[in-house]
Amino acid sequence: MTELALVQSSHDPALKSLDDGQLRFIRSNAAEQLSAIDILTWGVKNFSTRIALSCSFGAPEGLVLLDMMHRIDPKSRVFVLDTGRLPQATYDLIDRVRDRYDKQVEVLFPAADAIQSLVNDNGLNLFYESIEKRQLCCRIRKVEPLNRHLATLDAWVTGLRRDQNASRVDTPKIEIDRAHDGIVKLNPLADWSHEQVLEYVAEHEVPTNRLHRAGYPSVGCDPCTRPIAAGEDPRAGRWWWENDDTKECGIHVEEKGSGI
C-alpha cells in the first residue's frame, strides 16, 4: 500500500489533491532548506491556478510574496479580504498594485445578510465591547469569506513569520492545512526577519501601505488599528484594548472558523 493510501485509510484529512510525491515532499520537511523563491516556484509548478496568495495589503510581507510570485508567473493569483472596514490607504494600495503589476486582485467580501444581522444585533462598533464580540466580527468579516474561498483552492500562500508572535514560532515553510480541509499552506517567509522583508521591499521597490510611514507597522481594519509608539511591539497597534493572548482573528488557527 502506498503512503497516500495508508493516510487515506486512516481517514487523515490532510489530503485534498496531493499525489504521492507531493505528500512525501511535504512530510520530509525538505522545504525547510529551501529559499522563499524556491518554495513559491514549487507551489506554482505543482498547483498552477489552484494556488493563490492571501495578501492583506496591510503588511509588507504579503507584498513581497506578491512580487516574488509575479516574477515566477505573471498570472499568479492573489486575493484580499475586504471586511468593509479597511482604511482608504489600503484600498489605494490595492489599485496601485493592480496598475503596477497589471494583475487582477480577487476581492473577497463577507456575506451581506450576515453583516446586516451582525450590525443590527450588536451595533457598528461591537468589537470594543468584549473579546467575544470582536472575535464574532472577525469571524463574519474575515474567517468565513476566507473559508469559502479556500474551499475552491488546493493551496494557499501566507506571509506568516516565526518571530511575529508566540503563536507562530513553530510555523513550517510548507504544511498541510487541516483547518481548511487538507489543502497545502505555504509560508515561504517563515524564517525571515522583519529586516529581511524591508530589504527586499527596498531592493525591488515593492509598493507598500502608506500608513507604515505614519507609525502603523501592521494595518488591519480601520477601527481596530492604531499607530504604535517607538519601542512598542509591532503587534501593539492591533486590537490594542486586548491582551496579547487574544490577538488573533481566526485565520491562522487549527480549529476551522473559530475566530480566536
Steps between C-alpha positions, in 0.01 A plus 500: 500500500637845414555768762207691351270199532612445856409856589165472326422175679555670835255777405769768522349821358845616392437424136298706262667432169853389587684230311759271658794721411347818634402337825844345551665837432284682753547235769877484446542862619736550206338838446673633811824512300346688207486872433174692477531515121558125481193428713280728289636345181412155636151620587431661162641198314292250696170688536491748210170695511387313813744688723453862612668751728307644792611863523357746751665802332564608858841338557812499280532120513201447273628750245845336499337166421280658235810642331680164519205304363453749218863451398445123493167520317337832403165321508540392863191562711456731800196573713412744777228490764300822483331516838319823416698682769842535334672842494511696174878453484450126459250544218739741330780245525285227344440722197868595486595133491249432224669769289860415592473129425210503253343243730147417601459510878217271607301690764301284743203641688307375804142386454279810491218343704747390769644852527151652516400266783830558681461877497126503570544272801822644642561849362770628268784494754426178687867394496587744779245345738654158559748249363211274402334772293828598336562137408145473365563803278830352375334168432222647287710760321821298448493134596181393325584670167847346518360152566269527201784604271751243621244229428559578131881465523755224544764724662544849640793728589533713814747752636535339844839541670615313809609812686167682462355365825514204738229305317703494177843387620454147364360602161631260230583621151256251348222322687171320462221736605266279699283798587413533132428147384857394443615753243868593491613813681826668399674737740812589297614782732474295818871534580537861380555793733315830470826656383526251212147587394582872494823434309304319228247784487778755451699294248201427275303821566199303617194718566383496861225658708567871560377466859827321584670837469249643749594254774279205405721188469192287436176628347171317546150637529495874559326501842720215626840640403704786640859626469749386761754692704873456463612176663154343513443149371402511130171324580411753770296703255261215418202459736697705752226477765555122535785305654754321280346156552184590305656683204407266217211542259450129433662468159809314620363260762446125496128501575320602182319832539555523875553874490771477765 
